[in-house]
Amino acid sequence: MEHAVITGSSSGIGFGLATEFLKNGFSVTISGKNDEKLNSAGGKLIKSFSKNSVHIQTCDVRSCSDIKNLWNSAKNRFGHVDIWINNAGTGQDFIFIKDLEEDAINLIIDTNIKGVIQASRIIYNKMSEQGFGAVYNMEGFGSDGRKMQKMSIYGTSKSALSYFTKSFIKETIHSPVIIGTISPGMVLTDLFLRPADRDVKEAKHFLKITNILADKVETVTPWLVNKMINNTTHGKSFNWLNSRKVTARFISSLFRKRKLLYPADLNIKTN
């Protein structure tokens, strides 16, 4: 049985990916730094699938020892790791750089950049010893160079992640280990919808764009998992919300309104 390890998988896209891997006959190791949330997520997966195919291991990707423990625990449980996804990430409150606290900035940088770099390095070396495997890094807003007010630190972290992964792909081109990226686009998760200090104008714009471009977790994750399972090519980037799809959705929005998010979800008064 093939085996996937997903960091930051107690909720959101990570949990959705774990669910889809299990549906495809994989065993799965889920991880997160909150024991209560992680055990709850693991319990749901075990109930829906099988205790024999689900493993739970606490991991804070800011810690190299935690990353190594996650690998060792996962491999000891299932014997090997076929796919590792660096999904764990921290979002940014929708505020200006000047108003962000030092701890908030450090958390984003330490998780989204340093955590992914260290995990990529550690797991690549482990998979090289194993003789096979694939590592995928999760892209997000900023990976393509786009910029937006009040998303500067998060966007910086994903821009850095994109540069790092492309460089890492070049360095490992002759390796038996596959390195790649996945990009889910705009997905309705707690990270995407985290509490934010938006004024009414900003909230209405966010609502409009979200209803045009966003998707639910269960829409995106089957496509991403299918791509990863069937991929045998080093350096692939699987982007759900590509430019062609963005254009099509904006054109479609002129004739048909999608309703994924409502004013009440953002505390916008409609009267």
Steps between C-alpha positions, in 0.01 A plus 500: 500500500636843406539755775464880511613734779336842519613776735235733636223251428268527800267728302450683171680395184734267689210304644331498159815361338524228767139402433558473126818295537309256719223479240769405249625210710797673664595485865538849646694669777345827614677754715455832674621687806166506687446160661128551558424599141731232363345218703152617404594499130661159532191364669282617210727335244519174694121494532454559126777266385712270716727522802749290306542769233521814718792614713510813718818685601543842657737726307590869511689560175698780664689222678745281304478234771120492459538457123744213550272341759209525255701319233619231740157445650332483158760265353499276806122469473471427127855405393552774241379842387395548138372857508578779746306827482628814671159651561539653848476876484400811691285780361509873558236722649381749239696797633786723385864405559546795735230361729626142516666386820848346497369163620240485221766567235738245649228235511426539128866501396600216731209279389451582134862547395742347750267211582454405135870537419605281791231239432591489129867451584443239769241297309693515173800345674283232665333413170837489325609237753170321440558513125168654395226746594349837416495829691240765416500853639173690533490829313265788577439871454828663401651193336443654156631842602162663556486769767218632716475739790468340843625165371864600466670264747295195400556580132872543564514158663332329205713691248810380684360146510452505121857619440639243742309209346600592143863518611472171687352334191804610298740365761329160512426446132689167481360365826256208538296729726233715333468863611196704399233748605125501532277806497136473607402856414244675719344243732245559776705400804552655843838628379338674204210636704693579817376799701619818337472873553329580169292811454164465327636587154782246531265233634256547211783475246632188672150350491459574129837354398456199725167410344653524153826313556486294819415133544420263782765262632315196368502648147874561480664218695390205279664669200824572687526148640435343161778712348750404770416130494548478124803726470839352414669823384743707704421872531128492423273777626130417537297820503124463543409866443701570187473817291266335251259399775516847658407663169216254441356561846504877465320471165254252647432733794339747259220248439490274805569585863677243717409508870762344723525782753230735628510851653413358842813283488707820505265700723406728212168677547287486189256778592 
